[in-house]
Amino acid sequence: MAIKKTKKKGMSAKETQNNWKYIKWFWILFASGFAMVTLVFLMASWGWLGEMPTFEELENPETNLATEIISSDNKTLGKFFNENRTPISYNDLPENLIKALVATEDERYYDHSGIDARGTLRAMVKMGKGGGASTITQQLAKLLFTKKASQNSAERVLQKVKEWVIAIRLERQYTKEEIITMYLNKFGFLFQAHGIRSASRIYFGKEPKDLKLEESAVLVAMLKNPRQYNPHRKISFEKSKQRRNQVFVQMYKNGLLGEAEKDSLQQLPLKLNFSPEEHSDGLATYFRAYLKDFVKDWIEKNPKPDGTNYNIYRDGLKIYATIDSRMQEYAEEAMKEHMKKLQAEFFVQNTKKRNRTAPFVDLERAQIEKTMKDAMRRSDRWRNMKNEGYSEKEIYASFEKKAEMKVFSWKGDIDTIMTPRDSIRYHKHFLRSGLMSMDPQTGHVKAWVGGYNYKHFQYDHVHQGRRQVGSTFKPFVYATAIDQLKLSPCDSLPDVLTCIPAGKYGNMEDWCPKNSGEKYGGYRTLKNALANSVNTITAQLMNQVGPEPVVTLAQNMGITSEELIPVPSIALGTPGISLFEMVGAYGTFANQGIYQKPVMVTRIEDKNGTILYEFTPETKDVLSKEAAYVTVNLMQGVTQHGSGMRLRHASQKNDIVYKEVVTGYPYQFDNPIAGKTGTTQNQSDGWFMGMVPNLVTGVWVGGEDRAVHFKSIAYGQGASMALPIWALYMKKCYENKDLEISKEDFEKPDNLKINVDCSRAVASDGLEDLFKNQDEDLEDLGF
């Protein structure tokens, strides 16, 4: 049936015909436009307008994931990253954050399929003045697959089209919850805060699940523009607060807040707990530097199933470390607390007025110049300029040109202008320190402090530093003698000058060590001799057992120093040994003669939680239980009535520590403690090795160069330099009952045959005959 055309009253046939023509062209143009738009979208989806992500890329979008170091108490110690991103699951996001996000960024998020039609039409009609139309899904598409925003208008339109197509695909591929999680994990909040977890930790010092609504609102406010609305930048702080308050308005508009609650939240001050996570910030910086090399070495030996190597900066590995974050914090606090005071006294004694060669003590000009040149040649400046082709003359000259720089001080970094040479000498004024703490039964390293400021002093005095150990080496001599000769701590030896003739043990010269203060006379028990570091008694023991067995014992206890040469003088600690090895070795005594190699990492997982590495304990039976226990008993004497007795008793007015150079004294520990102090020639190194049954801790203090030291033994001995750090650290550990640091006595082995109770001591039969040959040695040498 034909449709009969009618015309309106007063309208001619020609006008009617023209109207129908316009209507027809309108629909033709509309249909053509719709077809063109559809074609553009199809072309974009086919990849004709530029590369589009594949299905596999949508399934596993490429993201830089930080490798995370997790402590034994499940805290993040730090990360290795190009982008500081650690993804979390939807269940780890607080509900207030999700509500604030949706209300502010995409009100109809749960109603659309990637594109908000209403928002898009509004944006087109108002030319973008009524707000943007990008959905959360579109923003995610842009973050994932748009490398760089184009400055060309046509290209920006094409980019937008591709984002729409990708958004629709993402909606098909993922749930709404997954899209929100991916978006928040991907977004960059500045200051190395890549992803919501890093942002929460850096800006507020907490995990996302612990965020308050007002804190979540600050982070949501930054999504519009992380620089313009950044709360940490002074220039944008007020804008950040205003934008945060707008988030509350959006939540009110969407029925998520009442008016009174909105008004109350808007009145809250904006408070941050800014905690940067740069590589040189946070806890355990020296340990993390060591760990990076450890993991890189593991990566080289353990490729992925496809043959490629893991990337420590991008693959999101999880490294489970043995460090306890609480003990690590206590160790760092103890070191800073003591070193700040000790340094103040060192400055007093080494002003130019009192020491013209400061910070070097009694060095000639030529020696100082050599020391400075050696330091220059070890510097980054030297290495970089050498690689760039500069001559040595040009490099040396650069150290004499003044420049702006930051230098360390205990009151905070100082901005100044000085020559690099003067900067090197200035920093040499500062004493250095290291601390390591380990569970002797498991080998788990609980605290690792290679220094007190990684930004300025990157040399690690736990693992890299090898310094003379002084009297802390004596227990290895005593342990060897006890193991071989079955000596008792109660056995006595004459305190007389003792010499080992040249050639007896391969030594080139006669070795005749003197006591401190050159005081001799009478008899001393082994316990008294070790407690007071009497060199003559140690020499007599070395003369009986010989250096070879002592070196073998030390090596079996994990000491690998090339300076461990079997000559008699090693008895007094002449070899340079690392704190790492010393703590591992002392752990053998506390672990009933079993050496447990120090462990830093328990396992490594990939980003999906698959275990890639688990440590295997490395142990070795080194000493009998009896010899280990007797040696520990000897070292208990050090803290009861020897050089470590400051741990026990109240200070005296004539005690140098009474001046409060060393803080926290007296410590007045009343539990069993075994330990040994060590002081090297000219007071260049101060050591203290301290043990309780389930924790062995070593501390070293000294200058960067051996020529940097205290002039007097009062300040330069291990009991003044190193012991207080151990004491402050242990006090903090004991205050935290959850750590369960032992206050019990060391376990006594069954059927102990060697007497350790000197109250009922009986002189050992044959001991006098055993050592009588030493009198002959003295006579041969003319004594």
Residue pairs with C-beta under 8 A, 6 or more apart in sequence:
5 16
5 20
7 13
7 15
7 16
8 16
40 49
40 161
41 161
41 164
41 165
43 49
44 50
44 52
44 158
44 161
44 162
44 164
44 165
45 52
45 165
49 158
49 161
49 162
50 158
50 162
52 145
52 162
52 165
52 166
53 61
53 144
53 145
53 166
53 169
57 145
58 166
58 169
58 170
58 173
59 173
61 144
61 145
61 182
63 85
63 87
63 144
63 185
63 186
64 81
64 82
64 83
64 85
64 194
64 313
64 314
65 85
65 86
65 87
65 314
65 315
65 316
65 607
66 79
66 80
66 81
66 83
66 84
66 85
66 86
66 194
66 198
66 313
66 316
67 79
67 80
67 81
67 295
67 312
67 313
67 315
67 316
67 317
67 318
67 319
68 76
68 79
68 86
68 316
68 317
68 318
68 319
69 76
69 77
69 78
69 79
69 80
69 284
69 288
69 291
69 319
69 321
70 76
70 77
70 318
70 319
70 320
70 321
71 77
71 321
71 323
71 324
71 325
71 328
72 320
72 321
72 322
72 323
72 324
72 444
72 446
72 602
73 324
73 325
73 326
75 325
76 86
76 201
77 282
77 283
77 284
77 287
77 288
77 321
77 323
77 325
77 328
78 277
78 279
78 282
78 283
78 284
78 285
78 288
79 86
79 277
80 279
80 288
80 292
80 295
80 312
80 313
81 192
81 194
81 313
82 313
82 314
83 188
83 192
83 194
84 192
84 193
84 194
84 195
84 198
84 202
84 277
85 185
85 186
85 194
85 195
85 197
85 198
86 195
86 197
86 198
86 316
87 181
87 185
87 195
87 197
87 316
87 607
88 181
88 185
88 195
88 196
88 197
88 208
89 181
90 177
90 178
90 180
90 181
92 197
92 207
92 208
92 209
93 180
93 181
93 184
93 196
93 208
93 209
94 208
94 209
94 210
94 211
94 216
96 211
96 212
96 213
96 216
97 184
97 196
97 208
97 211
97 216
97 219
97 220
98 180
99 251
99 256
100 213
100 216
100 217
100 220
100 247
100 250
100 251
101 136
101 180
101 184
101 220
101 223
102 109
102 110
102 136
102 180
102 254
103 247
103 250
103 251
103 253
103 254
103 256
104 220
104 221
104 223
104 246
104 247
104 250
104 251
105 136
105 139
105 220
105 223
106 116
106 135
106 136
107 250
107 254
108 116
108 118
108 119
109 135
109 136
109 176
110 176
112 135
113 168
113 171
114 135
114 137
114 138
114 164
114 167
114 168
114 169
114 170
114 171
115 135
115 138
115 164
115 167
115 168
116 133
116 135
119 131
119 132
119 133
119 135
120 133
122 130
122 131
122 133
123 130
123 131
123 132
123 133
134 142
134 163
135 167
136 179
136 180
136 183
137 167
137 170
137 171
137 179
138 163
138 164
138 167
139 183
139 223
140 167
140 170
140 179
140 182
140 183
140 186
141 162
141 163
141 166
141 167
141 170
142 163
143 183
143 186
143 187
144 166
144 182
144 186
145 162
145 163
145 166
146 159
146 162
146 163
149 156
149 159
150 156
150 159
170 179
171 179
174 182
184 195
184 196
185 195
185 196
185 197
186 194
186 195
187 194
187 195
187 196
187 199
187 223
187 226
188 194
188 195
188 226
189 198
189 199
189 202
189 203
189 219
189 222
189 226
189 230
190 226
190 227
190 230
190 232
191 202
191 232
191 274
191 276
192 198
192 202
192 276
192 277
192 278
193 199
193 201
193 202
193 203
193 277
196 208
196 219
197 207
197 208
198 277
199 219
199 222
200 206
200 207
200 208
200 210
200 211
200 215
200 219
201 207
201 275
201 277
202 274
202 275
202 276
202 277
203 215
203 218
203 219
203 231
203 232
203 272
203 273
203 274
204 211
204 215
204 272
204 273
205 273
205 274
205 275
206 273
211 219
213 265
214 244
214 265
214 268
214 270
217 244
217 247
217 248
217 265
218 231
218 240
218 244
218 270
220 247
221 229
221 240
221 243
221 244
221 246
221 247
222 229
222 230
222 231
222 240
222 243
224 243
227 233
227 236
228 236
228 239
229 236
229 239
229 240
229 243
230 236
230 240
231 237
231 240
231 241
231 270
231 272
232 272
232 274
237 270
240 270
241 270
244 270
245 265
245 266
248 257
248 262
248 265
248 266
249 262
251 257
251 262
252 258
252 259
252 262
257 265
275 281
275 282
276 282
279 285
279 288
280 454
280 455
283 325
283 328
283 329
283 332
284 323
284 325
284 328
284 448
284 449
285 450
285 454
286 448
286 449
286 450
286 451
286 454
286 460
286 462
287 321
287 323
287 328
287 445
287 448
287 450
287 462
287 600
289 450
289 454
289 458
289 460
290 448
290 450
290 460
290 462
290 463
290 600
291 319
291 321
291 600
291 601
292 312
294 600
294 601
295 312
295 317
295 319
295 601
295 604
296 312
298 604
298 613
299 309
299 310
299 312
300 309
302 310
302 612
302 613
303 309
303 310
304 310
310 317
310 606
310 612
315 606
315 607
316 606
316 607
317 604
317 605
317 606
317 607
317 612
318 604
318 605
318 606
318 607
318 609
319 601
319 604
320 601
320 602
320 603
320 604
320 605
321 600
321 601
321 602
322 442
322 444
322 445
322 446
322 599
322 600
322 601
322 602
323 445
323 446
323 447
323 448
323 600
324 446
324 447
324 739
326 736
326 738
326 739
327 437
327 446
327 447
327 733
327 739
328 446
328 447
328 448
328 449
330 447
330 729
330 732
330 733
330 736
331 435
331 437
331 447
331 448
331 449
331 729
332 449
332 452
333 728
333 732
334 435
334 725
334 726
334 728
334 729
334 732
335 433
335 435
335 449
335 452
335 725
335 729
336 452
337 663
337 664
337 728
338 662
338 663
338 664
338 724
338 725
338 728
339 431
339 433
339 452
339 701
339 725
340 410
341 660
341 661
341 662
341 663
342 431
342 661
342 662
342 701
342 715
342 720
342 721
343 410
343 430
343 431
344 410
344 661
345 661
345 715
346 359
346 429
346 431
346 710
346 715
347 429
348 354
349 355
349 710
349 711
349 715
350 358
350 359
350 361
350 429
351 358
352 358
355 361
357 363
357 368
358 429
359 425
359 428
359 429
359 703
359 708
360 367
360 368
360 371
360 428
360 705
360 707
360 708
361 682
361 707
361 708
361 709
361 711
362 707
363 371
363 707
367 707
371 705
371 707
372 421
372 424
372 425
373 396
375 424
375 428
376 382
376 395
376 396
376 399
376 420
376 421
376 424
379 420
379 424
381 395
381 398
381 399
381 420
382 395
385 394
385 395
385 398
386 395
390 398
398 420
399 419
399 420
399 421
399 424
400 419
400 421
401 419
401 420
402 417
402 418
402 419
403 417
403 418
403 419
403 420
404 415
404 416
404 417
405 415
405 416
405 417
405 418
405 420
405 423
406 413
406 414
406 415
406 416
407 413
407 414
407 416
407 418
407 423
407 426
407 427
407 456
408 414
408 427
408 430
408 453
408 455
408 456
408 457
418 426
427 456
427 457
427 704
428 703
428 704
428 705
428 708
429 708
430 457
430 704
431 701
431 702
431 703
431 708
431 721
432 451
432 457
432 459
432 461
432 465
432 701
432 702
432 703
432 704
433 449
433 451
433 452
433 461
433 699
433 700
433 701
433 702
433 722
433 725
434 449
434 450
434 451
434 460
434 461
434 462
434 465
434 579
434 699
434 700
435 447
435 448
435 449
435 462
435 579
435 697
435 698
435 699
435 700
435 725
435 726
435 729
436 445
436 447
436 448
436 449
436 462
436 579
436 580
436 583
436 697
436 698
437 445
437 446
437 447
437 448
437 583
437 695
437 696
437 697
437 698
437 729
438 444
438 445
438 446
438 583
438 584
438 587
438 598
438 695
438 696
438 697
439 446
439 694
439 695
439 696
440 586
440 587
440 588
440 589
440 590
440 591
440 596
440 691
440 694
440 695
440 696
441 591
441 596
441 694
442 596
442 599
442 617
443 584
443 587
443 596
443 597
443 598
443 599
443 617
443 618
444 599
444 602
445 598
445 599
445 600
446 695
447 697
447 729
448 462
448 600
449 462
450 459
450 460
450 461
450 462
450 463
450 464
450 465
451 457
451 458
451 459
451 460
451 461
459 465
459 704
461 579
461 700
462 578
462 579
462 580
463 578
463 579
463 580
464 578
465 578
465 579
465 700
466 561
466 563
466 576
466 577
466 578
467 576
467 577
467 680
467 684
467 685
467 700
467 702
468 573
468 574
468 575
468 576
468 680
468 681
468 684
468 685
469 573
469 575
469 576
469 577
469 582
469 678
469 680
469 685
469 687
470 572
470 573
470 678
470 679
470 680
470 685
470 687
470 718
471 533
471 572
471 573
471 676
471 677
471 678
471 679
471 687
471 718
472 573
472 582
472 676
472 677
472 678
472 687
472 688
472 689
472 698
472 718
473 554
473 570
473 571
473 572
473 573
473 575
473 577
473 678
474 530
474 533
474 538
474 571
474 572
474 573
474 676
475 530
475 586
475 589
475 631
475 634
475 635
475 676
476 550
476 553
476 554
476 557
476 585
477 538
477 541
477 542
477 545
477 550
477 571
478 526
478 530
478 538
478 541
478 631
478 634
479 553
479 589
479 623
479 627
479 628
479 631
480 541
480 545
480 549
480 550
480 553
481 487
481 541
481 544
481 545
482 627
482 630
482 631
482 754
483 553
483 623
483 624
483 627
484 545
484 549
485 544
485 545
485 770
486 753
486 754
487 526
487 630
487 754
487 764
487 767
488 526
488 630
488 754
488 755
488 756
488 761
488 764
489 525
489 526
489 527
489 630
489 633
489 634
489 637
489 756
489 758
490 525
490 526
490 527
490 755
490 756
490 757
490 758
490 761
491 525
491 526
491 761
491 763
491 764
491 767
492 523
492 524
492 525
492 526
492 763
492 767
493 523
493 524
493 526
493 529
493 537
493 540
493 767
493 771
494 522
494 523
494 771
495 515
495 520
495 521
495 522
495 523
495 524
495 529
495 534
495 536
495 537
496 520
496 521
496 536
496 778
497 512
497 514
497 520
497 536
497 778
497 783
498 512
498 513
498 536
498 539
498 540
498 543
498 774
498 777
498 778
499 510
499 511
499 512
499 539
499 777
499 778
499 781
499 783
500 507
500 510
500 511
500 512
500 539
500 542
500 543
500 568
500 777
501 510
501 777
501 780
501 781
502 508
502 509
502 510
502 511
504 543
504 568
505 546
505 547
505 548
505 566
505 567
505 568
506 547
506 566
506 567
507 567
507 568
507 569
510 781
511 539
511 567
511 568
511 569
512 539
512 781
513 535
513 536
513 538
513 539
513 569
513 571
513 572
514 535
515 534
515 535
515 536
516 533
516 535
516 713
520 536
524 532
524 534
524 537
525 758
525 761
526 537
526 634
527 633
527 634
527 637
527 758
528 534
528 637
528 641
528 642
529 537
529 538
530 537
530 634
530 635
530 637
530 638
530 642
530 676
531 634
531 637
531 638
531 640
531 641
531 642
531 643
531 644
532 642
532 643
533 642
533 643
533 677
535 572
538 571
538 572
539 568
539 571
540 771
540 774
541 571
542 550
542 568
542 571
543 568
543 774
543 777
544 770
544 771
546 566
547 566
547 567
547 568
547 570
547 571
548 566
550 566
550 570
550 571
551 564
551 565
551 566
551 570
553 622
553 623
554 564
554 585
555 564
556 595
556 620
556 622
557 584
557 585
557 588
557 595
557 622
558 581
558 584
558 585
558 588
558 595
558 597
558 598
559 577
559 581
559 582
559 585
560 581
561 575
561 576
561 577
561 578
561 581
563 574
563 575
563 576
563 577
564 570
564 575
564 577
565 575
573 678
573 680
579 698
579 699
579 700
580 598
582 687
582 689
582 698
583 598
583 689
583 696
583 697
583 698
584 595
584 596
584 597
584 598
585 595
586 689
586 691
586 696
586 698
587 595
587 596
587 598
587 696
588 594
588 595
588 596
588 622
588 623
588 628
589 623
589 628
589 631
589 632
589 635
589 674
589 691
590 632
590 674
590 691
590 692
590 693
590 694
590 696
590 746
591 628
592 625
592 628
592 629
592 747
592 749
593 621
593 622
593 623
593 624
593 625
593 627
593 628
594 619
594 620
594 621
594 622
595 619
595 620
595 621
595 622
596 617
596 618
596 619
597 617
597 618
597 619
599 615
599 617
601 613
601 615
602 614
602 615
603 611
603 612
603 613
603 614
603 615
604 611
604 612
604 613
605 611
605 612
606 612
623 631
625 749
626 749
626 752
626 753
626 754
629 746
629 747
629 748
629 749
629 752
629 756
630 754
630 756
632 674
632 691
632 746
633 674
633 746
633 756
635 674
635 675
635 676
635 691
636 672
636 673
636 674
636 746
638 644
638 645
638 674
638 675
638 676
638 677
639 645
639 647
639 648
639 669
639 673
639 674
639 675
639 690
640 648
642 677
643 677
643 717
643 718
643 719
644 673
644 675
644 676
644 677
644 688
644 690
644 719
644 723
646 657
646 665
646 666
646 667
646 719
646 723
646 727
647 667
647 668
647 669
647 673
647 675
647 690
647 723
647 727
648 667
648 668
648 669
648 670
649 666
649 668
650 666
650 668
651 657
651 658
651 665
651 666
652 658
656 714
656 715
656 720
657 665
657 720
657 724
658 665
661 715
661 720
662 720
662 724
663 724
663 728
664 724
664 727
664 728
664 731
665 724
665 727
667 727
667 728
667 731
669 727
669 730
671 692
671 742
671 743
671 744
672 692
672 693
672 743
672 744
672 745
672 746
673 690
673 691
673 692
674 690
674 691
674 692
674 746
675 688
675 689
675 690
675 691
675 726
676 687
676 688
676 689
677 686
677 687
677 688
677 717
677 718
677 719
677 722
677 723
678 685
678 686
678 687
678 688
678 689
678 718
678 722
679 685
679 686
679 687
679 713
679 716
679 717
679 718
682 706
682 709
682 716
683 709
683 710
683 711
683 712
683 713
683 715
683 716
683 717
684 702
684 703
684 706
684 707
684 708
684 709
684 716
685 700
685 701
685 702
685 706
685 718
686 700
686 701
686 702
686 716
686 717
686 718
686 719
686 720
686 721
686 722
687 698
687 699
687 700
687 701
687 718
687 722
688 698
688 699
688 718
688 719
688 722
688 723
688 725
688 726
689 696
689 697
689 698
689 699
690 696
690 697
690 698
690 699
690 723
690 726
690 730
691 697
692 730
692 741
692 742
692 743
693 742
693 744
693 745
693 746
693 747
694 740
694 741
694 742
695 733
695 741
695 742
697 726
697 729
697 730
699 722
699 723
699 725
699 726
700 722
701 718
701 721
701 722
701 725
702 708
702 709
702 721
703 709
709 716
710 716
710 721
714 720
715 721
730 741
733 739
733 741
734 741
734 743
755 761
755 762
